[in-house]
Amino acid sequence: MEYTREQLLEAKRQIDSTLHKLRETVKTFEAKEDTLRYKSQITLAKRRVEAFTIANELIDRELDRL
């Protein structure tokens, strides 16, 4: 599927925003006293950060090709 430059830039903007929020979420959970209680939420947030980082890199590659 083909995407316009504008669509890719907007997707990247949205991903950057989500990444920022997820990183802050991880910091918040890791700062809690009983981090074991939040282990699954921390793991999920970190996995999402990784997935969105990959998506961002793929969007960058696509933008470079345009």
N, C-alpha and C positions, 0 to 999 in steps of 0.2 A: 504494500500500500504506500502511496506517495503522500507526503505531508508538506505543507507550505512552510517556509521559513518562520512565518508568524506563529503557526501552530506549534512548531518545535520550540520556539522561544517562550511561548506561554506555558507549554508543558514543563520546560526547564525552570521557569519562574515558580510554578506551583510545587515542583519537586524540591527546589531549594527551600521554600517556605516550610514544607513538611519535614525536610531533613533538620532544619533548625529546631523545630518543635520537638521532634523525636530525640535529638541530642540533649535538649533541655530536660525532657522527660527522664532520660537515662540518668542524668546528673541528679535530678530530684530523688529518684528511687535509690540511687547509690548513696545518697546523703542521709537516708533514713537510718534509724537506730537498728532495726531488725531487718537487714537486707535479705536474709533468707526468706522472709515472708513475701518479698517482692521478686523473688528469683525468676519466676516465669514471665512476669511483666518486663523485667530487665532484659531477659533473653529475647523476648518477642520484639522489643523496641530495637535492640542491637541488630537483629536479623533484618528488620525493616530498614534500618539505616544502611546496611550493606546492600540490600536490594535496590533502594532508591539511589544509592551511589552508583551502582552499575547502570541503572537506567539513565542517570545523568551523563555518564561517560558515553553511553551509546548515542544519546541525543547530540552530544558534542561532536562525535564522529560524523553523524549525519549532517550536522550543520557545516562541518568542514568540507563535506562533499558538495554542498550547494554553491 
